[in-house]
């Protein structure tokens, strides 16, 4: 029979998970190509949100999980919808508007519509 972990163990795992995300995020931002970043970003957003919700469930139970699931899901969706990586200069571009994605990179002026996953020639 498995013994459920106590809150202290879960909190240590939570901090460890965030440290791992910081380390991976630094490699992600420095060494990955813009196309790889564009492909991994939606998966990372969903996985980080699911991991956070998993810790919320373990620490606080199903009622708090249900309450936290709404904003975490909205944030993950908006991150997938409004953030793009420029294929030319590798800048991260986020639209100032909630619903639309950016059309062009403000740093170099390159079109981001073609580089989105839905329209990319590399993904077909």
N, C-alpha and C positions, 0 to 999 in steps of 0.2 A: 504494500500500500504506500502510495506516494504522500509525503508530508508537504503541505503547501508551504512555500517560502514565507518568511516573516517580512514585515515592512522594511526593515533595515537592509535585508538582502536585495529586495526589489529596488530600493533607493540607490544602492551601490551599483546595481546593474543599469539603472537609468542614467546615472552620471557616466558610467563607462560607455554606454551607447552614445551619449552626446560627445564624449571625447573622441570616439571612433568616427562619428560624423564630421567632427572638426578636422581630423586628420585626412579623411577621405575627401572632404570638401576642398582642402588646400591642394591636394593632388589633382582633383577634378578641375579646379579653376586654373591651375598652372600648366598641366601637361596634356590634357585631353584636347582633341581637335574640336572645332566648332560643330561639325556634323555629329560627332560622338556626344558632345554636350547636349545638342538638340534632341538626340534620340534617348539619352538617359534621363533628361530632366523630368518628363512625366512619370516615369517609373520611380525615380527618386522621390518625387513629391508624394506619390501614393504610398510608397514604402515607409517614408518618414512619418507621414500622418497615421498610418496603420500601427507603426511601432509606438508612437505616442499614445494612441488610443488603447493599445494593449497594456501599457504601463498604467494608464488611468483606470482601466478595468481592474487590474491586479491590486492597485493601491486603494481605490475608493468604491469599487463595486459597480453593478450594472446601472444604477440610477444616474450616477455621475457620468458614466460612460455614455449613456444616451444623451445627456445634456451636452457633453463635450463633442460628441460625434457631429453635431450640426455645424458649428463653426470650423472644426478641423476639415470636414468634407468641403465646405465652401472655400476655405483657403487653398486646399489642394486643387480644387477645380479651377479657381481663378489663377493660380500659379501655372497650371497647364495651359490655360487659355490666353493669358496676357503676356507671358515672358517668352522672348525669342533670343537666340544667339546669332550674331552677325557672322556670316561665313567668311567675310573679308578681313575684319579686324578683331574678331572673336569677342566683341563687347556684348555684355548682357543688356538687353533692351526690354524695358517694361513700359507698357502703355500707361499714360496718366489716367486713362478712362477705365472703368471697371470691366466693361464687356468686350471692348475691341482689343485686338492685338496690334502692336506697332507695325506701321507700313514700311518705314525706312529707318536705318540706323542714324541716330543723331550725331554720332562721332564721325562716320565716314560717308554717309549718304547712300550706302548700298541698300538695295531693295531687300526687305525681309520677307516679303510675301512668297517669293520663289523659294526661300530657304526653309520655309515651314515644312513640317513633316508631311502634312497633307498634300503639298504640291511638289515635293522634292523628287527629282528623277532618280535619286539613289535608293529610294524606298519602294519603288515599283517592281 
